[in-house]
Amino acid sequence: MVTVTGPDMLLTRAEAAEVARVNVERIRGWERNGHLEREGLNEDGQPVYKAVEVAKAQYKLRGWTRVAA
């Protein structure tokens, strides 16, 4: 389980999908369609995204439905 520690935290595609509660293909689609921009690549060559940008894309495309525990 991914714990986001701040808005500038970098997430891999798989982590972004977990946080947004979507599948990895949806994250790829968001990037492909210009809704999410990658921040670069991590040391393993995987694309990374800012947590805040993932949240913005999720909100824009399907609304934010989570309730804080």
KOLDOKE-940151 format. One line per field, with one value per residue: x, z, y of N, C-alpha, C, CB in turn; residue number from 0. Coordinates in nm, 3 decimals, decimal comma. Atoms other than C-alpha are relative to their C-alpha. Last residue first. Glycine has a CB too. Layout:
BEGIN
n_c1 <- [X|...]
n_c3 <- [Z|...]
n_c2 <- [Y|...]
ca_c1 <- [X|...]
ca_c3 <- [Z|...]
ca_c2 <- [Y|...]
c_c1 <- [X|...]
c_c3 <- [Z|...]
c_c2 <- [Y|...]
cb_c1 <- [X|...]
cb_c3 <- [Z|...]
cb_c2 <- [Y|...]
num <- [NUM|...]
% end
This chain:
BEGIN
n_c1 <- [0,030|-0,115|0,027|-0,052|0,105|-0,069|0,042|0,107|0,055|0,049|0,113|0,110|0,052|0,069|0,127|0,086|0,047|0,103|0,124|0,023|0,097|0,050|0,054|0,146|0,050|0,025|-0,129|-0,073|-0,015|-0,128|-0,105|-0,104|-0,134|-0,101|0,056|-0,040|0,099|0,012|-0,122|-0,001|0,096|-0,061|-0,106|0,068|0,035|-0,118|-0,104|0,024|0,096|0,119|0,050|0,051|0,124|0,102|0,039|0,077|0,130|-0,011|0,061|0,001|-0,052|-0,109|0,046|0,005|-0,053|-0,048|0,036|-0,078|0,084]
n_c3 <- [-0,114|-0,091|-0,127|-0,124|-0,077|-0,118|-0,130|-0,055|0,090|0,126|-0,030|-0,045|0,116|0,087|-0,065|0,011|0,139|0,016|-0,063|-0,129|0,003|-0,130|-0,008|0,001|0,132|0,072|0,024|-0,122|-0,023|0,045|-0,052|-0,081|0,057|-0,101|-0,132|-0,050|0,037|0,147|0,052|-0,048|0,079|0,133|-0,021|-0,014|0,135|0,060|0,045|0,141|0,008|0,069|-0,072|-0,130|0,024|0,035|-0,124|-0,080|0,064|0,125|0,005|0,133|0,001|0,096|0,137|0,035|-0,109|0,057|-0,087|0,013|0,000]
n_c2 <- [0,087|0,018|-0,067|0,055|0,062|0,053|-0,051|0,082|0,100|-0,056|-0,088|0,084|0,073|-0,095|-0,036|0,119|0,002|-0,103|0,045|-0,063|-0,109|-0,040|-0,136|-0,004|-0,033|0,125|0,066|0,033|0,143|0,055|-0,087|0,065|-0,015|0,026|-0,031|-0,130|-0,100|-0,007|-0,061|-0,139|-0,076|-0,019|-0,100|-0,129|-0,046|-0,062|0,092|0,033|0,111|-0,050|-0,116|0,045|0,074|-0,099|-0,066|0,096|0,019|0,075|0,133|0,061|0,138|0,010|-0,022|-0,141|-0,081|-0,126|-0,112|-0,124|-0,118]
ca_c1 <- [-1,032|-1,048|-1,333|-1,246|-1,474|-1,268|-1,422|-1,385|-1,162|-1,079|-1,050|-0,830|-0,611|-0,572|-0,489|-0,224|-0,081|-0,061|0,124|0,390|0,448|0,727|0,812|1,021|1,388|1,502|1,663|1,333|1,221|1,086|0,814|0,543|0,251|-0,108|-0,419|-0,246|-0,428|-0,128|-0,062|-0,420|-0,420|-0,105|-0,265|-0,576|-0,358|-0,209|-0,548|-0,747|-0,773|-0,597|-0,340|-0,297|-0,267|-0,010|0,187|0,187|0,293|0,570|0,501|0,703|0,611|0,553|0,210|0,336|0,377|0,160|0,133|0,134|0,000]
ca_c3 <- [0,753|0,480|0,238|-0,116|-0,401|-0,598|-0,939|-1,254|-1,500|-1,329|-0,983|-1,104|-1,303|-1,005|-0,771|-1,011|-1,038|-0,659|-0,634|-0,878|-1,154|-1,228|-1,544|-1,484|-1,585|-1,272|-1,128|-1,169|-1,493|-1,554|-1,407|-1,613|-1,727|-1,661|-1,849|-2,188|-2,362|-2,359|-1,992|-1,887|-2,106|-1,943|-1,601|-1,722|-1,843|-1,496|-1,344|-1,137|-0,764|-0,787|-0,524|-0,676|-1,030|-0,917|-0,746|-1,064|-1,276|-1,033|-0,778|-0,692|-0,374|-0,445|-0,281|0,041|0,227|0,004|0,160|-0,096|0,000]
ca_c2 <- [0,810|1,071|1,010|0,926|1,027|1,274|1,324|1,117|1,297|1,625|1,474|1,189|1,425|1,658|1,369|1,237|1,589|1,618|1,287|1,404|1,150|0,902|0,709|0,396|0,392|0,209|0,524|0,708|0,869|1,216|1,434|1,271|1,481|1,382|1,493|1,516|1,232|0,998|1,071|1,005|0,695|0,561|0,619|0,433|0,145|0,116|0,045|0,290|0,349|0,687|0,585|0,239|0,374|0,630|0,352|0,144|0,443|0,527|0,797|1,107|1,291|1,661|1,666|1,508|1,180|0,964|0,621|0,342|0,000]
c_c1 <- [0,033|-0,041|0,118|-0,041|0,048|-0,106|0,075|-0,048|-0,110|-0,076|-0,064|-0,124|-0,119|-0,063|-0,080|-0,137|-0,088|-0,056|-0,112|-0,137|-0,011|-0,086|-0,051|-0,048|-0,152|-0,054|-0,014|0,128|0,075|0,001|0,138|0,107|0,102|0,137|0,100|-0,057|0,027|-0,094|-0,010|0,123|-0,004|-0,090|0,070|0,102|-0,072|-0,030|0,112|0,106|-0,048|-0,111|-0,131|-0,062|-0,062|-0,135|-0,108|-0,047|-0,088|-0,140|0,029|-0,051|-0,011|0,063|0,108|-0,037|0,000|0,040|0,062|-0,055|0,089]
c_c3 <- [0,131|0,120|0,092|0,119|0,133|0,092|0,114|0,136|0,059|-0,082|-0,127|0,025|0,040|-0,121|-0,087|0,059|-0,027|-0,142|-0,021|0,052|0,138|-0,015|0,141|0,004|-0,012|-0,141|-0,073|-0,035|0,131|0,022|-0,046|0,038|0,092|-0,066|0,112|0,135|0,060|-0,044|-0,151|-0,053|0,041|-0,089|-0,133|0,020|0,004|-0,140|-0,070|-0,041|-0,143|-0,011|-0,061|0,077|0,132|-0,023|-0,026|0,130|0,082|-0,059|-0,133|0,009|-0,140|-0,004|-0,106|-0,146|-0,030|0,116|-0,057|0,097|0,000]
c_c2 <- [0,067|-0,084|-0,026|0,083|-0,057|-0,054|-0,066|0,046|-0,087|-0,104|0,053|0,086|-0,085|-0,070|0,096|0,032|-0,122|0,000|0,101|-0,043|0,060|0,126|0,027|0,145|0,003|0,024|-0,134|-0,074|-0,022|-0,149|-0,046|0,101|-0,067|0,006|-0,016|0,040|0,138|0,112|0,021|0,073|0,147|0,085|0,028|0,111|0,134|0,053|0,077|-0,101|-0,024|-0,104|0,051|0,116|-0,045|-0,067|0,104|0,063|-0,095|-0,015|-0,066|-0,143|-0,056|-0,139|-0,015|0,016|0,150|0,091|0,126|0,104|0,125]
cb_c1 <- [0,078|0,056|-0,135|0,150|-0,063|0,086|-0,148|0,045|0,109|0,117|0,045|0,038|0,111|0,097|0,026|0,064|0,119|0,056|0,022|0,009|-0,139|0,116|-0,114|-0,059|0,053|-0,097|0,070|-0,088|0,076|0,117|-0,005|0,063|0,036|-0,023|-0,120|-0,037|-0,136|-0,049|0,123|-0,002|-0,138|0,028|0,103|-0,101|-0,089|0,117|-0,059|0,003|-0,119|0,038|0,105|0,113|0,027|0,043|0,121|0,085|0,018|0,067|-0,152|0,141|-0,076|0,105|-0,059|0,135|0,139|-0,108|0,046|-0,005|-0,096]
cb_c3 <- [-0,011|0,046|0,064|-0,006|-0,079|0,071|0,019|0,009|-0,047|-0,081|0,089|0,127|-0,063|-0,048|0,137|0,074|-0,097|0,035|0,150|-0,011|-0,050|0,100|-0,104|0,120|-0,098|0,079|0,131|0,097|-0,118|0,073|0,152|-0,076|-0,021|0,070|0,026|-0,098|0,043|-0,055|0,034|0,155|0,014|-0,068|0,107|0,119|-0,070|-0,006|-0,094|-0,093|0,090|-0,138|0,000|0,083|-0,091|-0,126|0,067|0,029|-0,144|0,023|0,023|-0,064|0,102|0,031|-0,012|0,028|0,032|-0,090|0,148|-0,146|0,123]
cb_c2 <- [-0,131|0,137|-0,049|-0,010|-0,108|0,109|-0,019|-0,141|-0,087|0,055|0,116|-0,076|-0,089|0,109|0,062|-0,122|0,000|0,138|-0,024|0,157|-0,050|0,025|0,019|-0,080|-0,097|-0,086|-0,022|-0,084|-0,067|0,066|0,003|-0,118|0,150|-0,138|-0,088|0,102|-0,046|-0,134|-0,087|0,005|-0,060|-0,137|-0,049|-0,003|-0,104|-0,100|-0,108|0,129|0,028|0,049|0,112|-0,063|-0,121|0,078|0,067|-0,125|-0,055|-0,141|0,009|0,004|-0,089|0,102|0,136|0,068|-0,044|0,068|-0,024|0,053|0,000]
num <- [68|67|66|65|64|63|62|61|60|59|58|57|56|55|54|53|52|51|50|49|48|47|46|45|44|43|42|41|40|39|38|37|36|35|34|33|32|31|30|29|28|27|26|25|24|23|22|21|20|19|18|17|16|15|14|13|12|11|10|9|8|7|6|5|4|3|2|1|0]
% end
